Amino acid sequence: MFIQARKLSIARGFSEAAVNKFKTSTLLPQQPGFDSIETYVRSVNKESEEVLVLIKWDTKKDWQNWEKSDVHKAGHRIKKERPEYILGMEMSYYESF
């Protein structure tokens, strides 16, 4: 299994909107090798929350194929401004053996 982890810093009160953005994706579930999305929320302080999104793939190759796909690239060609409630984001990658 290959996991892409996104850790988002979110303005307090907007974590549900961030979670819904990932949970309502219609493209990912159709991709070969896609396994699941898990989301977790924790309070950080009075101003912010942290949303952890784990996107699971059967293999690293499946994830790489998604990253290189025309569908994925097309979604990034559309210039979208990051919502103001997203204060920052980090990505990490994990493999299970």
Number of C-alpha atoms within 10 A of each C-alpha: 15 22 22 18 19 17 19 20 20 26 19 17 12 15 22 12 12 20 17 11 9 16 15 10 11 9 9 19 13 10 16 13 20 19 17 14 18 13 17 12 17 11 14 13 10 8 10 19 21 22 23 21 22 22 20 22 23 16 16 18 12 17 21 11 14 19 12 10 12 11 13 14 12 9 10 10 8 8 7 8 6 9 9 10 16 19 14 13 13 10 12 10 12 13 13 7 5
